Amino acid sequence: MSIDRPWFYEPATGHMEGQDLTGFTVEATDGTIGHVDRQADDVGMRHLVVDTGVWVFGKSVLIPVGVITGVDTQARQVTLACTKEEVKAAPLFRTDSETLDPEYLGSVGAYYRDLARDRTE
């Protein structure tokens, strides 16, 4: 995983500008984590809010789009470069106000950058 820019889609993902991913299934490297509940496409802080259902006790997780490795429009599926446990260990997402909190977003970005860095060492 190489996440130098966690808030930007990598060109190889197949994501098209303006594409709505709401409702797409989200797949970690080791299984399904939920579906895209909503997305933010503000330049600089693009992310998905994923409803995990019962997998993480009915909570949602915030995933920077730089973690995405693929978007399959026919299967309506988004694939990630990390495992379910790695997503679960990310900074806890509690409320939509955090999507505008620079400190929270900074901690999420740092978590995924460090995760990528740890894998390359």
MARNUMAR-592937 format. One record per residue: x, y, z of N, C-alpha, C, O in turn. Coordinates in steps of 0.1 Angstrom, whole numbers, plus 5000, padded with zeros to 4 digits. Example, Ala and Ser with C-alpha at 12.3 -4.5 7.8 and 13.67 -1.06 7.14 Angstrom:
2
+------+------+------+-------+-------+-------+------+------+------+------+------+------+
! n_c1 ! n_c2 ! n_c3 ! ca_c1 ! ca_c2 ! ca_c3 ! c_c1 ! c_c2 ! c_c3 ! o_c1 ! o_c2 ! o_c3 !
+------+------+------+-------+-------+-------+------+------+------+------+------+------+
! 5132 ! 4943 ! 5078 !  5123 !  4955 !  5078 ! 5132 ! 4967 ! 5078 ! 5142 ! 4967 ! 5085 !
! 5128 ! 4978 ! 5071 !  5137 !  4989 !  5071 ! 5129 ! 5000 ! 5079 ! 5134 ! 5011 ! 5080 !
+------+------+------+-------+-------+-------+------+------+------+------+------+------+
// end
This chain:
121
+------+------+------+-------+-------+-------+------+------+------+------+------+------+
! n_c1 ! n_c2 ! n_c3 ! ca_c1 ! ca_c2 ! ca_c3 ! c_c1 ! c_c2 ! c_c3 ! o_c1 ! o_c2 ! o_c3 !
+------+------+------+-------+-------+-------+------+------+------+------+------+------+
! 5009 ! 4988 ! 5000 !  5000 !  5000 !  5000 ! 5009 ! 5012 ! 5000 ! 5019 ! 5013 ! 5008 !
! 5006 ! 5022 ! 4991 !  5014 !  5034 !  4991 ! 5004 ! 5046 ! 4992 ! 4997 ! 5049 ! 4982 !
! 5003 ! 5052 ! 5003 !  4994 !  5063 !  5005 ! 5001 ! 5076 ! 5009 ! 5002 ! 5080 ! 5020 !
! 5006 ! 5082 ! 4998 !  5013 !  5095 !  5001 ! 5003 ! 5106 ! 5002 ! 5005 ! 5116 ! 5009 !
! 4992 ! 5104 ! 4995 !  4982 !  5115 !  4994 ! 4968 ! 5108 ! 4998 ! 4961 ! 5105 ! 4989 !
! 4966 ! 5107 ! 5011 !  4954 !  5099 !  5015 ! 4941 ! 5105 ! 5011 ! 4931 ! 5097 ! 5010 !
! 4940 ! 5117 ! 5008 !  4927 !  5124 !  5005 ! 4925 ! 5125 ! 4990 ! 4916 ! 5132 ! 4985 !
! 4933 ! 5119 ! 4981 !  4932 !  5119 !  4967 ! 4930 ! 5106 ! 4961 ! 4937 ! 5096 ! 4965 !
! 4921 ! 5104 ! 4951 !  4920 !  5091 !  4944 ! 4933 ! 5089 ! 4936 ! 4938 ! 5098 ! 4929 !
! 4938 ! 5077 ! 4936 !  4949 !  5073 !  4927 ! 4943 ! 5071 ! 4913 ! 4933 ! 5065 ! 4912 !
! 4950 ! 5075 ! 4903 !  4945 !  5073 !  4889 ! 4942 ! 5059 ! 4885 ! 4932 ! 5057 ! 4878 !
! 4949 ! 5049 ! 4891 !  4947 !  5035 !  4887 ! 4934 ! 5029 ! 4893 ! 4931 ! 5017 ! 4890 !
! 4927 ! 5036 ! 4902 !  4916 !  5030 !  4908 ! 4904 ! 5028 ! 4899 ! 4895 ! 5019 ! 4902 !
! 4903 ! 5036 ! 4889 !  4891 !  5035 !  4880 ! 4880 ! 5045 ! 4884 ! 4870 ! 5045 ! 4878 !
! 4883 ! 5053 ! 4894 !  4873 !  5063 !  4898 ! 4872 ! 5074 ! 4888 ! 4883 ! 5078 ! 4883 !
! 4860 ! 5078 ! 4885 !  4858 !  5089 !  4875 ! 4853 ! 5101 ! 4883 ! 4845 ! 5100 ! 4892 !
! 4858 ! 5112 ! 4880 !  4854 !  5125 !  4886 ! 4839 ! 5126 ! 4886 ! 4833 ! 5125 ! 4876 !
! 4834 ! 5130 ! 4898 !  4819 !  5132 !  4899 ! 4811 ! 5119 ! 4901 ! 4799 ! 5119 ! 4902 !
! 4818 ! 5107 ! 4901 !  4812 !  5094 !  4903 ! 4806 ! 5093 ! 4917 ! 4813 ! 5096 ! 4927 !
! 4793 ! 5089 ! 4918 !  4787 !  5087 !  4931 ! 4789 ! 5072 ! 4935 ! 4784 ! 5063 ! 4929 !
! 4796 ! 5071 ! 4947 !  4798 !  5057 !  4952 ! 4789 ! 5053 ! 4963 ! 4790 ! 5042 ! 4968 !
! 4779 ! 5061 ! 4966 !  4769 !  5058 !  4976 ! 4762 ! 5044 ! 4973 ! 4758 ! 5042 ! 4962 !
! 4762 ! 5036 ! 4983 !  4756 !  5023 !  4982 ! 4766 ! 5012 ! 4977 ! 4762 ! 5000 ! 4978 !
! 4777 ! 5015 ! 4972 !  4787 !  5005 !  4968 ! 4792 ! 4997 ! 4980 ! 4793 ! 5002 ! 4991 !
! 4794 ! 4984 ! 4978 !  4800 !  4975 !  4988 ! 4814 ! 4979 ! 4989 ! 4821 ! 4982 ! 4980 !
! 4819 ! 4978 ! 5002 !  4834 !  4981 !  5004 ! 4840 ! 4969 ! 5009 ! 4836 ! 4962 ! 5019 !
! 4851 ! 4965 ! 5001 !  4858 !  4953 !  5004 ! 4873 ! 4956 ! 5009 ! 4880 ! 4963 ! 5002 !
! 4876 ! 4951 ! 5020 !  4890 !  4951 !  5025 ! 4897 ! 4940 ! 5018 ! 4891 ! 4932 ! 5011 !
! 4910 ! 4938 ! 5021 !  4918 !  4927 !  5015 ! 4913 ! 4914 ! 5020 ! 4916 ! 4904 ! 5013 !
! 4906 ! 4913 ! 5031 !  4902 !  4901 !  5037 ! 4887 ! 4900 ! 5039 ! 4882 ! 4892 ! 5048 !
! 4879 ! 4908 ! 5032 !  4865 !  4906 !  5033 ! 4857 ! 4919 ! 5033 ! 4863 ! 4930 ! 5033 !
! 4844 ! 4918 ! 5033 !  4835 !  4930 !  5032 ! 4834 ! 4937 ! 5045 ! 4834 ! 4930 ! 5056 !
! 4835 ! 4950 ! 5045 !  4834 !  4958 !  5057 ! 4821 ! 4966 ! 5058 ! 4817 ! 4970 ! 5069 !
! 4814 ! 4967 ! 5047 !  4801 !  4974 !  5047 ! 4798 ! 4981 ! 5034 ! 4802 ! 4975 ! 5023 !
! 4791 ! 4992 ! 5034 !  4787 !  4999 !  5022 ! 4789 ! 5014 ! 5024 ! 4789 ! 5019 ! 5035 !
! 4791 ! 5021 ! 5013 !  4793 !  5035 !  5013 ! 4780 ! 5042 ! 5017 ! 4770 ! 5041 ! 5009 !
! 4780 ! 5048 ! 5028 !  4768 !  5056 !  5032 ! 4768 ! 5070 ! 5026 ! 4757 ! 5074 ! 5022 !
! 4779 ! 5076 ! 5025 !  4781 !  5089 !  5019 ! 4795 ! 5092 ! 5016 ! 4804 ! 5085 ! 5021 !
! 4797 ! 5102 ! 5007 !  4811 !  5105 !  5003 ! 4813 ! 5120 ! 5003 ! 4803 ! 5127 ! 5001 !
! 4825 ! 5124 ! 5005 !  4828 !  5138 !  5005 ! 4839 ! 5140 ! 4994 ! 4849 ! 5134 ! 4994 !
! 4836 ! 5148 ! 4984 !  4845 !  5151 !  4973 ! 4851 ! 5165 ! 4973 ! 4854 ! 5170 ! 4963 !
! 4851 ! 5171 ! 4985 !  4858 !  5183 !  4986 ! 4873 ! 5181 ! 4984 ! 4879 ! 5173 ! 4990 !
! 4878 ! 5189 ! 4974 !  4892 !  5188 !  4971 ! 4901 ! 5189 ! 4983 ! 4899 ! 5199 ! 4990 !
! 4910 ! 5180 ! 4985 !  4919 !  5180 !  4996 ! 4915 ! 5171 ! 5008 ! 4923 ! 5167 ! 5016 !
! 4902 ! 5168 ! 5009 !  4898 !  5160 !  5021 ! 4887 ! 5149 ! 5016 ! 4877 ! 5147 ! 5023 !
! 4889 ! 5144 ! 5004 !  4880 !  5134 !  4999 ! 4880 ! 5121 ! 5008 ! 4891 ! 5116 ! 5011 !
! 4868 ! 5116 ! 5011 !  4867 !  5104 !  5019 ! 4854 ! 5098 ! 5017 ! 4844 ! 5104 ! 5012 !
! 4853 ! 5086 ! 5022 !  4840 !  5078 !  5023 ! 4836 ! 5076 ! 5037 ! 4845 ! 5074 ! 5046 !
! 4824 ! 5077 ! 5040 !  4818 !  5072 !  5053 ! 4812 ! 5059 ! 5050 ! 4802 ! 5058 ! 5043 !
! 4817 ! 5049 ! 5057 !  4812 !  5035 !  5054 ! 4804 ! 5030 ! 5066 ! 4809 ! 5030 ! 5077 !
! 4792 ! 5026 ! 5063 !  4783 !  5019 !  5073 ! 4788 ! 5005 ! 5074 ! 4786 ! 4997 ! 5065 !
! 4793 ! 5001 ! 5086 !  4798 !  4988 !  5088 ! 4787 ! 4978 ! 5093 ! 4790 ! 4966 ! 5094 !
! 4775 ! 4982 ! 5095 !  4765 !  4973 !  5099 ! 4769 ! 4968 ! 5113 ! 4773 ! 4975 ! 5122 !
! 4767 ! 4955 ! 5115 !  4770 !  4948 !  5128 ! 4785 ! 4945 ! 5129 ! 4789 ! 4942 ! 5140 !
! 4793 ! 4946 ! 5118 !  4807 !  4942 !  5119 ! 4814 ! 4950 ! 5130 ! 4822 ! 4944 ! 5137 !
! 4812 ! 4963 ! 5130 !  4819 !  4971 !  5141 ! 4808 ! 4977 ! 5150 ! 4807 ! 4989 ! 5153 !
! 4799 ! 4968 ! 5154 !  4788 !  4972 !  5164 ! 4780 ! 4984 ! 5158 ! 4776 ! 4993 ! 5166 !
! 4776 ! 4983 ! 5146 !  4767 !  4993 !  5140 ! 4773 ! 5007 ! 5138 ! 4766 ! 5017 ! 5137 !
! 4786 ! 5008 ! 5138 !  4793 !  5021 !  5137 ! 4796 ! 5023 ! 5122 ! 4796 ! 5014 ! 5114 !
! 4800 ! 5036 ! 5120 !  4805 !  5039 !  5107 ! 4820 ! 5042 ! 5108 ! 4825 ! 5045 ! 5119 !
! 4827 ! 5041 ! 5097 !  4841 !  5044 !  5096 ! 4844 ! 5054 ! 5085 ! 4837 ! 5054 ! 5075 !
! 4854 ! 5063 ! 5087 !  4858 !  5072 !  5077 ! 4870 ! 5067 ! 5070 ! 4880 ! 5064 ! 5077 !
! 4870 ! 5066 ! 5057 !  4881 !  5061 !  5050 ! 4885 ! 5071 ! 5039 ! 4877 ! 5075 ! 5030 !
! 4898 ! 5076 ! 5040 !  4903 !  5085 !  5030 ! 4903 ! 5077 ! 5016 ! 4906 ! 5065 ! 5016 !
! 4900 ! 5085 ! 5005 !  4900 !  5078 !  4992 ! 4913 ! 5073 ! 4987 ! 4913 ! 5065 ! 4978 !
! 4924 ! 5077 ! 4993 !  4937 !  5072 !  4989 ! 4939 ! 5058 ! 4993 ! 4949 ! 5051 ! 4988 !
! 4931 ! 5052 ! 5001 !  4931 !  5038 !  5005 ! 4925 ! 5029 ! 4995 ! 4927 ! 5017 ! 4995 !
! 4917 ! 5035 ! 4986 !  4910 !  5028 !  4976 ! 4920 ! 5022 ! 4965 ! 4928 ! 5030 ! 4960 !
! 4918 ! 5010 ! 4962 !  4927 !  5004 !  4951 ! 4919 ! 5001 ! 4938 ! 4925 ! 5000 ! 4928 !
! 4906 ! 5001 ! 4940 !  4897 !  4999 !  4928 ! 4883 ! 5002 ! 4930 ! 4877 ! 5001 ! 4941 !
! 4877 ! 5007 ! 4919 !  4863 !  5009 !  4918 ! 4857 ! 5002 ! 4907 ! 4860 ! 5004 ! 4895 !
! 4848 ! 4992 ! 4910 !  4841 !  4984 !  4900 ! 4827 ! 4989 ! 4899 ! 4818 ! 4986 ! 4907 !
! 4824 ! 4996 ! 4888 !  4810 !  5002 !  4887 ! 4800 ! 4991 ! 4884 ! 4788 ! 4992 ! 4888 !
! 4803 ! 4981 ! 4876 !  4794 !  4970 !  4873 ! 4790 ! 4962 ! 4886 ! 4778 ! 4959 ! 4888 !
! 4800 ! 4959 ! 4894 !  4797 !  4952 !  4906 ! 4793 ! 4961 ! 4918 ! 4789 ! 4956 ! 4928 !
! 4794 ! 4974 ! 4915 !  4791 !  4984 !  4926 ! 4799 ! 4981 ! 4938 ! 4794 ! 4979 ! 4949 !
! 4812 ! 4980 ! 4936 !  4822 !  4976 !  4947 ! 4834 ! 4985 ! 4947 ! 4840 ! 4989 ! 4936 !
! 4838 ! 4988 ! 4959 !  4851 !  4996 !  4961 ! 4860 ! 4987 ! 4969 ! 4856 ! 4981 ! 4979 !
! 4872 ! 4985 ! 4964 !  4882 !  4977 !  4971 ! 4893 ! 4986 ! 4978 ! 4896 ! 4997 ! 4973 !
! 4897 ! 4981 ! 4989 !  4907 !  4989 !  4998 ! 4920 ! 4982 ! 4998 ! 4921 ! 4970 ! 4995 !
! 4931 ! 4989 ! 5002 !  4944 !  4984 !  5003 ! 4947 ! 4979 ! 5017 ! 4959 ! 4978 ! 5021 !
! 4937 ! 4977 ! 5025 !  4940 !  4973 !  5039 ! 4930 ! 4963 ! 5044 ! 4920 ! 4960 ! 5037 !
! 4933 ! 4957 ! 5055 !  4925 !  4946 !  5061 ! 4914 ! 4952 ! 5069 ! 4913 ! 4964 ! 5072 !
! 4904 ! 4943 ! 5073 !  4893 !  4947 !  5081 ! 4898 ! 4952 ! 5095 ! 4893 ! 4962 ! 5100 !
! 4908 ! 4945 ! 5101 !  4913 !  4949 !  5114 ! 4920 ! 4963 ! 5113 ! 4919 ! 4971 ! 5122 !
! 4927 ! 4965 ! 5102 !  4934 !  4978 !  5100 ! 4923 ! 4989 ! 5100 ! 4925 ! 5000 ! 5105 !
! 4912 ! 4987 ! 5093 !  4901 !  4997 !  5092 ! 4896 ! 4999 ! 5106 ! 4893 ! 5010 ! 5110 !
! 4893 ! 4988 ! 5113 !  4887 !  4988 !  5126 ! 4896 ! 4996 ! 5136 ! 4891 ! 5002 ! 5145 !
! 4910 ! 4995 ! 5134 !  4919 !  5001 !  5143 ! 4921 ! 5016 ! 5140 ! 4928 ! 5023 ! 5148 !
! 4915 ! 5021 ! 5130 !  4917 !  5036 !  5126 ! 4910 ! 5044 ! 5137 ! 4902 ! 5040 ! 5144 !
! 4914 ! 5057 ! 5137 !  4907 !  5066 !  5147 ! 4892 ! 5065 ! 5146 ! 4886 ! 5066 ! 5135 !
! 4886 ! 5064 ! 5157 !  4871 !  5062 !  5158 ! 4864 ! 5074 ! 5152 ! 4866 ! 5085 ! 5155 !
! 4854 ! 5070 ! 5144 !  4845 !  5080 !  5138 ! 4832 ! 5080 ! 5145 ! 4825 ! 5070 ! 5146 !
! 4829 ! 5092 ! 5151 !  4817 !  5093 !  5160 ! 4805 ! 5101 ! 5154 ! 4794 ! 5098 ! 5155 !
! 4809 ! 5112 ! 5147 !  4798 !  5121 !  5143 ! 4803 ! 5129 ! 5130 ! 4815 ! 5130 ! 5127 !
! 4793 ! 5133 ! 5122 !  4796 !  5139 !  5110 ! 4804 ! 5152 ! 5111 ! 4811 ! 5156 ! 5102 !
! 4803 ! 5158 ! 5123 !  4811 !  5171 !  5125 ! 4826 ! 5168 ! 5124 ! 4834 ! 5177 ! 5121 !
! 4830 ! 5156 ! 5126 !  4844 !  5152 !  5125 ! 4849 ! 5153 ! 5111 ! 4861 ! 5154 ! 5108 !
! 4840 ! 5152 ! 5101 !  4844 !  5153 !  5087 ! 4849 ! 5167 ! 5084 ! 4855 ! 5170 ! 5073 !
! 4847 ! 5177 ! 5093 !  4851 !  5191 !  5091 ! 4862 ! 5194 ! 5101 ! 4866 ! 5206 ! 5101 !
! 4866 ! 5185 ! 5109 !  4876 !  5188 !  5120 ! 4890 ! 5185 ! 5115 ! 4893 ! 5173 ! 5113 !
! 4898 ! 5195 ! 5113 !  4912 !  5193 !  5108 ! 4920 ! 5184 ! 5117 ! 4928 ! 5176 ! 5112 !
! 4918 ! 5184 ! 5130 !  4926 !  5176 !  5139 ! 4922 ! 5161 ! 5137 ! 4931 ! 5153 ! 5136 !
! 4909 ! 5158 ! 5136 !  4905 !  5144 !  5134 ! 4909 ! 5139 ! 5121 ! 4915 ! 5128 ! 5120 !
! 4907 ! 5147 ! 5110 !  4911 !  5143 !  5097 ! 4926 ! 5141 ! 5096 ! 4931 ! 5132 ! 5089 !
! 4934 ! 5150 ! 5103 !  4948 !  5148 !  5104 ! 4952 ! 5135 ! 5110 ! 4962 ! 5128 ! 5105 !
! 4945 ! 5131 ! 5121 !  4949 !  5118 !  5127 ! 4945 ! 5106 ! 5118 ! 4952 ! 5096 ! 5118 !
! 4934 ! 5107 ! 5111 !  4931 !  5097 !  5102 ! 4941 ! 5095 ! 5090 ! 4946 ! 5085 ! 5087 !
! 4945 ! 5107 ! 5085 !  4955 !  5107 !  5074 ! 4968 ! 5101 ! 5079 ! 4974 ! 5093 ! 5072 !
! 4972 ! 5105 ! 5091 !  4985 !  5101 !  5096 ! 4984 ! 5085 ! 5099 ! 4994 ! 5078 ! 5096 !
! 4973 ! 5080 ! 5104 !  4971 !  5066 !  5106 ! 4974 ! 5058 ! 5093 ! 4981 ! 5049 ! 5093 !
! 4967 ! 5062 ! 5083 !  4968 !  5054 !  5070 ! 4982 ! 5056 ! 5063 ! 4987 ! 5047 ! 5057 !
! 4988 ! 5068 ! 5065 !  5001 !  5070 !  5059 ! 5011 ! 5061 ! 5067 ! 5020 ! 5055 ! 5061 !
! 5010 ! 5061 ! 5080 !  5019 !  5052 !  5089 ! 5017 ! 5038 ! 5086 ! 5026 ! 5030 ! 5085 !
! 5004 ! 5034 ! 5083 !  5001 !  5020 !  5080 ! 5008 ! 5016 ! 5067 ! 5014 ! 5005 ! 5066 !
! 5008 ! 5025 ! 5057 !  5014 !  5022 !  5044 ! 5030 ! 5022 ! 5046 ! 5036 ! 5013 ! 5041 !
! 5035 ! 5031 ! 5054 !  5049 !  5032 !  5057 ! 5054 ! 5019 ! 5064 ! 5064 ! 5014 ! 5060 !
! 5046 ! 5014 ! 5074 !  5050 !  5002 !  5081 ! 5051 ! 4990 ! 5072 ! 5059 ! 4981 ! 5074 !
! 5042 ! 4989 ! 5062 !  5042 !  4978 !  5052 ! 5054 ! 4978 ! 5043 ! 5058 ! 4967 ! 5038 !
! 5060 ! 4990 ! 5041 !  5071 !  4990 !  5031 ! 5085 ! 4989 ! 5038 ! 5095 ! 4987 ! 5032 !
! 5085 ! 4989 ! 5051 !  5097 !  4988 !  5059 ! 5101 ! 4973 ! 5061 ! 5112 ! 4970 ! 5067 !
+------+------+------+-------+-------+-------+------+------+------+------+------+------+
// end
